[in-house]
Amino acid sequence: MNRGFVKYEAGVYAAPSTAGKIVLYLTAPLLMVVLPETVQRHTLQGDGRSVLMRGLLYVGIAGATIVAMYLLAPVAVIRTLFGSAYRDAAPLLSVLGLGMPGYELALLGVFYKLGRDPGLLRWVVGLSVTFAALVWIFRGSVQSVALLVATLGVGAFTGVWWSLLRAESAGTGLGFGRAVAWDEGSGTKRLP
């Protein structure tokens, strides 16, 4: 990111970008607890939905609280974290902050889905490459990059959760309500 801008612009972007990632850093431990529990419940009982939904709630509340601070007092947040020299970065914090919970909630859905279907990894790699290409293409200003990052965060959340819910309605996705039995003899799970 720093290569596309002069030092001043790179600094103006780096401060809110780093602050925006606080949403990811503070909520990531919740994902690290939710993922194994969801996979274990899915494997043994066929339904990891309650843990997944609780994780969605907790990550959503934590992310929304931080984003509210970013929206209501961006100058105070930037000044507290980086000093008065980065005051010009405050407007970008509000924009970047809006996208970060989207990434974290999308990651929650991706972790859940990866626990059930490692084939989803292709989609994650594809999205990552697309993200990098779009940032490179739209690198004309720090404002356009910030808007793109926020938009892609919301898009990642929408895409991941839409695919999970769509697959659920088709009976192939989240497995909500689908019984899975554990076959003690072979040590595998099976649909009854």
ChimeraX commands (.cxc) that place a marker at each C-alpha (Angstrom):
marker #1 position 0.00,0.00,0.00 radius 0.5
marker #1 position 2.82,2.39,0.85 radius 0.5
marker #1 position 4.38,2.11,-2.61 radius 0.5
marker #1 position 1.41,3.66,-4.37 radius 0.5
marker #1 position 1.41,6.91,-2.38 radius 0.5
marker #1 position 3.81,9.61,-1.23 radius 0.5
marker #1 position 4.95,9.30,2.38 radius 0.5
marker #1 position 2.38,11.72,3.75 radius 0.5
marker #1 position -0.55,9.94,2.06 radius 0.5
marker #1 position 0.81,6.55,3.05 radius 0.5
marker #1 position 0.94,7.70,6.67 radius 0.5
marker #1 position -2.56,9.13,6.48 radius 0.5
marker #1 position -3.78,5.74,5.27 radius 0.5
marker #1 position -1.60,3.61,7.59 radius 0.5
marker #1 position -2.94,5.09,10.83 radius 0.5
marker #1 position -6.66,4.42,10.24 radius 0.5
marker #1 position -5.85,1.13,8.54 radius 0.5
marker #1 position -4.01,-0.03,11.65 radius 0.5
marker #1 position -6.77,1.29,13.92 radius 0.5
marker #1 position -9.40,-0.40,11.75 radius 0.5
marker #1 position -7.63,-3.72,12.19 radius 0.5
marker #1 position -8.19,-3.42,15.93 radius 0.5
marker #1 position -11.68,-4.74,15.18 radius 0.5
marker #1 position -10.05,-7.85,13.72 radius 0.5
marker #1 position -7.51,-8.25,16.53 radius 0.5
marker #1 position -10.00,-7.86,19.37 radius 0.5
marker #1 position -12.62,-10.18,17.92 radius 0.5
marker #1 position -10.28,-12.87,16.51 radius 0.5
marker #1 position -10.01,-14.72,19.86 radius 0.5
marker #1 position -13.78,-15.24,19.73 radius 0.5
marker #1 position -13.34,-16.97,16.38 radius 0.5
marker #1 position -10.60,-19.17,17.77 radius 0.5
marker #1 position -13.03,-20.44,20.41 radius 0.5
marker #1 position -16.05,-20.69,18.13 radius 0.5
marker #1 position -14.39,-22.67,15.31 radius 0.5
marker #1 position -13.32,-25.80,17.20 radius 0.5
marker #1 position -16.54,-25.90,19.20 radius 0.5
marker #1 position -18.66,-25.57,16.07 radius 0.5
marker #1 position -16.76,-28.31,14.26 radius 0.5
marker #1 position -16.92,-30.62,17.28 radius 0.5
marker #1 position -20.66,-30.15,17.70 radius 0.5
marker #1 position -21.24,-30.61,14.00 radius 0.5
marker #1 position -19.17,-33.78,13.95 radius 0.5
marker #1 position -20.74,-35.35,17.01 radius 0.5
marker #1 position -24.29,-34.00,16.99 radius 0.5
marker #1 position -24.82,-32.75,13.46 radius 0.5
marker #1 position -25.61,-29.19,14.54 radius 0.5
marker #1 position -23.05,-26.48,15.21 radius 0.5
marker #1 position -25.63,-23.77,14.66 radius 0.5
marker #1 position -25.98,-22.58,18.26 radius 0.5
marker #1 position -22.25,-21.96,18.62 radius 0.5
marker #1 position -22.05,-20.34,15.20 radius 0.5
marker #1 position -24.97,-18.01,15.95 radius 0.5
marker #1 position -23.58,-17.14,19.37 radius 0.5
marker #1 position -20.25,-16.35,17.71 radius 0.5
marker #1 position -22.05,-14.17,15.18 radius 0.5
marker #1 position -23.74,-12.30,18.01 radius 0.5
marker #1 position -20.57,-11.80,20.07 radius 0.5
marker #1 position -18.38,-10.78,17.14 radius 0.5
marker #1 position -21.14,-8.50,15.86 radius 0.5
marker #1 position -21.57,-6.75,19.22 radius 0.5
marker #1 position -17.83,-6.33,19.77 radius 0.5
marker #1 position -17.28,-5.06,16.23 radius 0.5
marker #1 position -20.25,-2.71,16.37 radius 0.5
marker #1 position -19.03,-1.22,19.66 radius 0.5
marker #1 position -15.60,-0.44,18.23 radius 0.5
marker #1 position -17.05,0.91,14.98 radius 0.5
marker #1 position -19.41,3.14,16.97 radius 0.5
marker #1 position -16.35,4.72,18.61 radius 0.5
marker #1 position -14.78,5.17,15.17 radius 0.5
marker #1 position -17.92,6.84,13.83 radius 0.5
marker #1 position -18.67,9.03,16.85 radius 0.5
marker #1 position -15.14,10.13,17.77 radius 0.5
marker #1 position -12.66,9.37,14.97 radius 0.5
marker #1 position -10.39,12.33,15.82 radius 0.5
marker #1 position -10.17,11.28,19.47 radius 0.5
marker #1 position -9.38,7.68,18.53 radius 0.5
marker #1 position -6.67,8.68,16.04 radius 0.5
marker #1 position -5.16,11.23,18.43 radius 0.5
marker #1 position -5.12,8.70,21.30 radius 0.5
marker #1 position -3.58,5.91,19.25 radius 0.5
marker #1 position -1.21,7.82,16.96 radius 0.5
marker #1 position -0.92,11.43,18.15 radius 0.5
marker #1 position -2.10,14.75,16.77 radius 0.5
marker #1 position 0.15,14.50,13.71 radius 0.5
marker #1 position -2.31,12.01,12.19 radius 0.5
marker #1 position -5.44,14.12,12.70 radius 0.5
marker #1 position -5.97,14.24,8.90 radius 0.5
marker #1 position -6.51,10.47,8.96 radius 0.5
marker #1 position -9.65,10.64,11.11 radius 0.5
marker #1 position -12.19,10.69,8.23 radius 0.5
marker #1 position -10.68,7.50,6.80 radius 0.5
marker #1 position -11.08,5.73,10.14 radius 0.5
marker #1 position -14.87,5.95,9.92 radius 0.5
marker #1 position -14.84,4.45,6.42 radius 0.5
marker #1 position -12.32,1.69,7.15 radius 0.5
marker #1 position -14.00,0.89,10.45 radius 0.5
marker #1 position -17.26,0.12,8.67 radius 0.5
marker #1 position -15.64,-2.62,6.59 radius 0.5
marker #1 position -13.70,-4.42,9.29 radius 0.5
marker #1 position -16.62,-6.12,11.09 radius 0.5
marker #1 position -17.68,-7.42,7.68 radius 0.5
marker #1 position -14.34,-9.15,7.26 radius 0.5
marker #1 position -14.48,-10.62,10.76 radius 0.5
marker #1 position -18.04,-11.89,10.37 radius 0.5
marker #1 position -17.17,-13.29,6.95 radius 0.5
marker #1 position -14.19,-15.04,8.56 radius 0.5
marker #1 position -16.52,-16.59,11.13 radius 0.5
marker #1 position -18.63,-18.04,8.32 radius 0.5
marker #1 position -15.54,-19.16,6.39 radius 0.5
marker #1 position -14.09,-20.93,9.45 radius 0.5
marker #1 position -17.38,-22.71,9.98 radius 0.5
marker #1 position -17.61,-23.71,6.34 radius 0.5
marker #1 position -13.95,-24.79,6.17 radius 0.5
marker #1 position -14.56,-27.07,9.13 radius 0.5
marker #1 position -17.17,-28.83,7.02 radius 0.5
marker #1 position -15.85,-28.37,3.48 radius 0.5
marker #1 position -12.14,-27.76,2.83 radius 0.5
marker #1 position -13.02,-27.12,-0.84 radius 0.5
marker #1 position -14.09,-23.61,0.19 radius 0.5
marker #1 position -10.42,-22.73,0.43 radius 0.5
marker #1 position -10.42,-22.10,-3.36 radius 0.5
marker #1 position -13.08,-19.42,-2.86 radius 0.5
marker #1 position -11.07,-17.79,-0.05 radius 0.5
marker #1 position -7.91,-17.71,-2.20 radius 0.5
marker #1 position -9.90,-16.31,-5.12 radius 0.5
marker #1 position -11.38,-13.57,-2.96 radius 0.5
marker #1 position -7.93,-12.68,-1.61 radius 0.5
marker #1 position -6.46,-12.38,-5.10 radius 0.5
marker #1 position -9.45,-10.32,-6.24 radius 0.5
marker #1 position -9.06,-8.03,-3.23 radius 0.5
marker #1 position -5.36,-7.42,-3.95 radius 0.5
marker #1 position -6.06,-6.78,-7.64 radius 0.5
marker #1 position -8.86,-4.31,-6.90 radius 0.5
marker #1 position -6.75,-2.38,-4.39 radius 0.5
marker #1 position -3.99,-2.15,-7.01 radius 0.5
marker #1 position -6.41,-0.99,-9.72 radius 0.5
marker #1 position -8.18,1.61,-7.55 radius 0.5
marker #1 position -5.09,2.93,-5.77 radius 0.5
marker #1 position -5.57,6.47,-7.13 radius 0.5
marker #1 position -6.22,8.02,-3.71 radius 0.5
marker #1 position -6.27,6.93,-0.11 radius 0.5
marker #1 position -9.98,7.76,0.04 radius 0.5
marker #1 position -10.78,5.43,-2.87 radius 0.5
marker #1 position -8.72,2.62,-1.32 radius 0.5
marker #1 position -10.45,3.11,2.06 radius 0.5
marker #1 position -13.86,3.04,0.38 radius 0.5
marker #1 position -12.89,-0.07,-1.57 radius 0.5
marker #1 position -11.67,-1.86,1.57 radius 0.5
marker #1 position -14.90,-1.00,3.39 radius 0.5
marker #1 position -17.04,-2.08,0.44 radius 0.5
marker #1 position -15.18,-5.37,0.08 radius 0.5
marker #1 position -15.59,-6.03,3.82 radius 0.5
marker #1 position -19.34,-5.63,3.56 radius 0.5
marker #1 position -19.29,-7.65,0.33 radius 0.5
marker #1 position -17.31,-10.47,1.94 radius 0.5
marker #1 position -19.79,-10.66,4.81 radius 0.5
marker #1 position -22.76,-10.61,2.44 radius 0.5
marker #1 position -21.27,-13.20,0.09 radius 0.5
marker #1 position -20.19,-15.67,2.76 radius 0.5
marker #1 position -23.36,-15.54,4.81 radius 0.5
marker #1 position -25.62,-15.50,1.76 radius 0.5
marker #1 position -23.94,-18.67,0.49 radius 0.5
marker #1 position -24.23,-20.30,3.94 radius 0.5
marker #1 position -27.91,-19.46,4.28 radius 0.5
marker #1 position -28.67,-20.38,0.67 radius 0.5
marker #1 position -26.96,-23.74,1.12 radius 0.5
marker #1 position -28.94,-24.26,4.33 radius 0.5
marker #1 position -32.23,-23.74,2.54 radius 0.5
marker #1 position -31.12,-26.31,-0.04 radius 0.5
marker #1 position -30.21,-28.72,2.76 radius 0.5
marker #1 position -26.51,-28.83,1.81 radius 0.5
marker #1 position -24.98,-25.99,3.77 radius 0.5
marker #1 position -24.98,-25.27,7.45 radius 0.5
marker #1 position -26.61,-28.54,8.29 radius 0.5
marker #1 position -29.18,-26.87,10.52 radius 0.5
marker #1 position -31.62,-29.52,11.50 radius 0.5
marker #1 position -29.83,-32.30,9.61 radius 0.5
marker #1 position -29.05,-35.24,11.80 radius 0.5
marker #1 position -25.63,-36.80,11.55 radius 0.5
marker #1 position -24.98,-40.05,13.36 radius 0.5
marker #1 position -21.60,-41.20,14.63 radius 0.5
marker #1 position -20.76,-44.75,13.59 radius 0.5
marker #1 position -18.75,-46.14,16.53 radius 0.5
marker #1 position -17.56,-49.15,14.56 radius 0.5
marker #1 position -15.87,-47.26,11.76 radius 0.5
marker #1 position -15.28,-43.99,13.63 radius 0.5
marker #1 position -16.97,-41.91,10.92 radius 0.5
marker #1 position -20.05,-39.79,10.70 radius 0.5
marker #1 position -22.93,-40.71,8.46 radius 0.5
marker #1 position -26.35,-39.40,7.55 radius 0.5
marker #1 position -29.09,-41.63,8.95 radius 0.5
marker link #1:1,2 radius 0.2
marker link #1:2,3 radius 0.2
marker link #1:3,4 radius 0.2
marker link #1:4,5 radius 0.2
marker link #1:5,6 radius 0.2
marker link #1:6,7 radius 0.2
marker link #1:7,8 radius 0.2
marker link #1:8,9 radius 0.2
marker link #1:9,10 radius 0.2
marker link #1:10,11 radius 0.2
marker link #1:11,12 radius 0.2
marker link #1:12,13 radius 0.2
marker link #1:13,14 radius 0.2
marker link #1:14,15 radius 0.2
marker link #1:15,16 radius 0.2
marker link #1:16,17 radius 0.2
marker link #1:17,18 radius 0.2
marker link #1:18,19 radius 0.2
marker link #1:19,20 radius 0.2
marker link #1:20,21 radius 0.2
marker link #1:21,22 radius 0.2
marker link #1:22,23 radius 0.2
marker link #1:23,24 radius 0.2
marker link #1:24,25 radius 0.2
marker link #1:25,26 radius 0.2
marker link #1:26,27 radius 0.2
marker link #1:27,28 radius 0.2
marker link #1:28,29 radius 0.2
marker link #1:29,30 radius 0.2
marker link #1:30,31 radius 0.2
marker link #1:31,32 radius 0.2
marker link #1:32,33 radius 0.2
marker link #1:33,34 radius 0.2
marker link #1:34,35 radius 0.2
marker link #1:35,36 radius 0.2
marker link #1:36,37 radius 0.2
marker link #1:37,38 radius 0.2
marker link #1:38,39 radius 0.2
marker link #1:39,40 radius 0.2
marker link #1:40,41 radius 0.2
marker link #1:41,42 radius 0.2
marker link #1:42,43 radius 0.2
marker link #1:43,44 radius 0.2
marker link #1:44,45 radius 0.2
marker link #1:45,46 radius 0.2
marker link #1:46,47 radius 0.2
marker link #1:47,48 radius 0.2
marker link #1:48,49 radius 0.2
marker link #1:49,50 radius 0.2
marker link #1:50,51 radius 0.2
marker link #1:51,52 radius 0.2
marker link #1:52,53 radius 0.2
marker link #1:53,54 radius 0.2
marker link #1:54,55 radius 0.2
marker link #1:55,56 radius 0.2
marker link #1:56,57 radius 0.2
marker link #1:57,58 radius 0.2
marker link #1:58,59 radius 0.2
marker link #1:59,60 radius 0.2
marker link #1:60,61 radius 0.2
marker link #1:61,62 radius 0.2
marker link #1:62,63 radius 0.2
marker link #1:63,64 radius 0.2
marker link #1:64,65 radius 0.2
marker link #1:65,66 radius 0.2
marker link #1:66,67 radius 0.2
marker link #1:67,68 radius 0.2
marker link #1:68,69 radius 0.2
marker link #1:69,70 radius 0.2
marker link #1:70,71 radius 0.2
marker link #1:71,72 radius 0.2
marker link #1:72,73 radius 0.2
marker link #1:73,74 radius 0.2
marker link #1:74,75 radius 0.2
marker link #1:75,76 radius 0.2
marker link #1:76,77 radius 0.2
marker link #1:77,78 radius 0.2
marker link #1:78,79 radius 0.2
marker link #1:79,80 radius 0.2
marker link #1:80,81 radius 0.2
marker link #1:81,82 radius 0.2
marker link #1:82,83 radius 0.2
marker link #1:83,84 radius 0.2
marker link #1:84,85 radius 0.2
marker link #1:85,86 radius 0.2
marker link #1:86,87 radius 0.2
marker link #1:87,88 radius 0.2
marker link #1:88,89 radius 0.2
marker link #1:89,90 radius 0.2
marker link #1:90,91 radius 0.2
marker link #1:91,92 radius 0.2
marker link #1:92,93 radius 0.2
marker link #1:93,94 radius 0.2
marker link #1:94,95 radius 0.2
marker link #1:95,96 radius 0.2
marker link #1:96,97 radius 0.2
marker link #1:97,98 radius 0.2
marker link #1:98,99 radius 0.2
marker link #1:99,100 radius 0.2
marker link #1:100,101 radius 0.2
marker link #1:101,102 radius 0.2
marker link #1:102,103 radius 0.2
marker link #1:103,104 radius 0.2
marker link #1:104,105 radius 0.2
marker link #1:105,106 radius 0.2
marker link #1:106,107 radius 0.2
marker link #1:107,108 radius 0.2
marker link #1:108,109 radius 0.2
marker link #1:109,110 radius 0.2
marker link #1:110,111 radius 0.2
marker link #1:111,112 radius 0.2
marker link #1:112,113 radius 0.2
marker link #1:113,114 radius 0.2
marker link #1:114,115 radius 0.2
marker link #1:115,116 radius 0.2
marker link #1:116,117 radius 0.2
marker link #1:117,118 radius 0.2
marker link #1:118,119 radius 0.2
marker link #1:119,120 radius 0.2
marker link #1:120,121 radius 0.2
marker link #1:121,122 radius 0.2
marker link #1:122,123 radius 0.2
marker link #1:123,124 radius 0.2
marker link #1:124,125 radius 0.2
marker link #1:125,126 radius 0.2
marker link #1:126,127 radius 0.2
marker link #1:127,128 radius 0.2
marker link #1:128,129 radius 0.2
marker link #1:129,130 radius 0.2
marker link #1:130,131 radius 0.2
marker link #1:131,132 radius 0.2
marker link #1:132,133 radius 0.2
marker link #1:133,134 radius 0.2
marker link #1:134,135 radius 0.2
marker link #1:135,136 radius 0.2
marker link #1:136,137 radius 0.2
marker link #1:137,138 radius 0.2
marker link #1:138,139 radius 0.2
marker link #1:139,140 radius 0.2
marker link #1:140,141 radius 0.2
marker link #1:141,142 radius 0.2
marker link #1:142,143 radius 0.2
marker link #1:143,144 radius 0.2
marker link #1:144,145 radius 0.2
marker link #1:145,146 radius 0.2
marker link #1:146,147 radius 0.2
marker link #1:147,148 radius 0.2
marker link #1:148,149 radius 0.2
marker link #1:149,150 radius 0.2
marker link #1:150,151 radius 0.2
marker link #1:151,152 radius 0.2
marker link #1:152,153 radius 0.2
marker link #1:153,154 radius 0.2
marker link #1:154,155 radius 0.2
marker link #1:155,156 radius 0.2
marker link #1:156,157 radius 0.2
marker link #1:157,158 radius 0.2
marker link #1:158,159 radius 0.2
marker link #1:159,160 radius 0.2
marker link #1:160,161 radius 0.2
marker link #1:161,162 radius 0.2
marker link #1:162,163 radius 0.2
marker link #1:163,164 radius 0.2
marker link #1:164,165 radius 0.2
marker link #1:165,166 radius 0.2
marker link #1:166,167 radius 0.2
marker link #1:167,168 radius 0.2
marker link #1:168,169 radius 0.2
marker link #1:169,170 radius 0.2
marker link #1:170,171 radius 0.2
marker link #1:171,172 radius 0.2
marker link #1:172,173 radius 0.2
marker link #1:173,174 radius 0.2
marker link #1:174,175 radius 0.2
marker link #1:175,176 radius 0.2
marker link #1:176,177 radius 0.2
marker link #1:177,178 radius 0.2
marker link #1:178,179 radius 0.2
marker link #1:179,180 radius 0.2
marker link #1:180,181 radius 0.2
marker link #1:181,182 radius 0.2
marker link #1:182,183 radius 0.2
marker link #1:183,184 radius 0.2
marker link #1:184,185 radius 0.2
marker link #1:185,186 radius 0.2
marker link #1:186,187 radius 0.2
marker link #1:187,188 radius 0.2
marker link #1:188,189 radius 0.2
marker link #1:189,190 radius 0.2
marker link #1:190,191 radius 0.2
marker link #1:191,192 radius 0.2
view
